[in-house]
Amino acid sequence: MGRFSKLETGKPDGAGAPKPASPPSPTGPLETVSYDYGYYVEQADRLFFTGQYAQALRLYSRALQTDNAQVYPWIGQVFSLLAMDQVKEADLWVTRAIEAFPNDATLLSLRALIFALRGMLNRAIGASDYAMTRGATAYSWLARGRILLEARNTNAPFCFDKALELAGNDDWKTAMHIGLIYFRHRMYSSALAHFRRACAIEMGNYFLWYHLGRCYHYLAFTEEAVQAFHRALELNPDFHEAERALHQAKRSNFLTRFFRRLFRRSK
């Protein structure tokens, strides 16, 4: 997530991914060692963008305990909960956050998104309109784009383009967010374009390569999928989701070649 001006998320399929390289461990007692706000945010972001949403949630919370004058950890917590499909909990947290930051455009936009995820699309669009009057951010446009996707509105890509524009050309995390949103909606071609954009900037994120591979696989580019899964495993040999996906892609690639040869011989 990085800086606030630069943050559908997908399913929490980062099982088997490594824990933070340095303390505090997300599964251990965070209170035993004291770190500053920047450390917790950095570690939480790293966990979030490798699909380890539950651990990220804890460290965003720890960042907030370290400096409760910052809005960013609230945003990270809500994104983490939404990524885990915990919409009711996200609703509670965003409500608490808005009590502390009542005019924050991103928090108001996230509340609008939660309305949409709860099926209240008209209310969501109205709330999103209001949030935009408080000063649109990259995340405001990101949330609005997902709201419009939920409403099957064709203007969603425009909102995502605005999010990317505000985030800046060197930002890969917003592009990854958009890719995950499209991926969740099974719009694999659009997801692939944004994952590729993110990966062109950040080539060391195994979770990105894994999602590149999954998009390639669903789009029947099996050789590219195999290469992407290999790269994900080079970056994180313990990422079991990529290992399983690689096995599936290799099997699919073998069957594709086999039937192509069989078809040519039958001519």
TAKA-V431547 format. One record per residue. SS is DSSP state (h for helix, s for strand, l for the rest). PHI is phi in whole degrees, 0 to 359 (* if undefined). PSI is psi as a letter, one per 30 degrees, with the letter a starting at -180 (999 if undefined). Layout:
SS&PHI&PSI + SS&PHI&PSI
//
This chain:
l&*&e + l&63&b + l&287&l + h&300&e + h&287&f + h&227&h + l&256&999 + l&*&f + l&36&k + l&238&a + l&287&l + l&283&i + l&258&h + l&264&g + l&301&k + l&89&f + l&284&l + l&288&l + l&280&l + l&307&k + l&290&f + l&231&l + l&295&l + l&276&k + l&288&k + l&298&f + l&261&f + l&254&a + l&286&j + h&294&f + h&282&f + h&286&f + l&229&k + l&256&k + l&233&l + l&273&l + h&304&e + h&300&e + h&297&e + h&295&e + h&295&e + h&300&e + h&292&e + h&297&e + h&299&e + h&300&e + h&293&e + h&300&e + l&276&g + l&242&g + l&79&g + l&260&i + h&288&e + h&295&e + h&292&e + h&299&e + h&303&e + h&294&e + h&282&e + h&298&e + h&296&e + h&293&e + h&299&e + h&293&e + h&295&e + h&285&e + l&212&j + l&278&g + l&271&f + l&262&k + l&275&f + h&302&e + h&298&e + h&299&e + h&298&e + h&299&e + h&297&e + h&295&e + h&299&e + h&296&e + h&295&e + h&294&e + h&295&f + l&268&g + l&63&g + l&263&i + h&293&e + h&297&e + h&293&e + h&299&e + h&298&e + h&297&e + h&291&e + h&291&e + h&295&e + h&297&e + h&295&e + h&292&f + h&299&e + h&276&e + l&228&i + l&293&f + l&247&g + l&282&k + h&296&e + h&292&e + h&298&e + h&297&e + h&291&e + h&294&e + h&297&e + h&299&e + h&299&e + h&296&e + h&303&e + h&297&e + h&291&f + l&268&g + l&90&g + l&262&i + h&291&e + h&298&e + h&295&e + h&298&e + h&294&e + h&297&e + h&293&e + h&294&e + h&302&e + h&296&e + h&301&e + h&296&f + h&287&f + l&270&g + l&113&j + l&293&k + l&240&l + h&303&e + h&287&f + h&298&e + h&292&e + h&299&e + h&297&e + h&297&e + h&300&e + h&291&e + h&302&e + h&293&e + h&296&e + h&300&e + l&272&g + l&59&h + l&265&k + l&286&f + l&274&g + h&304&e + h&302&e + h&300&e + h&296&e + h&294&e + h&298&e + h&295&e + h&298&e + h&296&e + h&298&e + h&289&e + h&290&e + l&105&l + l&292&f + l&269&g + l&269&k + l&255&f + h&286&e + h&295&e + h&299&e + h&293&e + h&305&e + h&296&e + h&302&e + h&293&e + h&295&e + h&298&e + h&298&e + h&299&e + l&271&g + l&60&h + l&260&i + h&290&e + h&294&e + h&294&e + h&299&e + h&301&e + h&301&e + h&281&e + h&296&e + h&295&e + h&298&e + h&296&e + h&291&f + h&294&f + h&263&e + l&242&j + l&268&f + l&258&g + l&260&j + h&295&f + h&292&e + h&295&e + h&298&e + h&298&e + h&288&e + h&303&e + h&299&e + h&295&e + h&296&e + h&302&e + h&297&e + h&294&f + l&268&g + l&71&g + l&265&i + h&289&e + h&295&e + h&295&e + h&298&e + h&300&e + h&298&e + h&294&e + h&293&e + h&301&e + h&295&e + h&301&e + h&285&f + h&297&e + h&284&e + l&213&i + l&298&f + l&266&g + l&276&j + h&291&f + h&298&e + h&292&e + h&297&e + h&294&e + h&294&e + h&297&e + h&300&e + h&295&e + h&293&e + h&297&e + h&297&e + h&296&e + h&296&e + h&297&e + h&295&e + h&298&e + h&295&e + h&298&e + h&289&e + h&295&e + h&296&e + h&296&e + h&293&e + h&295&e + h&291&f + h&281&f + l&286&999
//
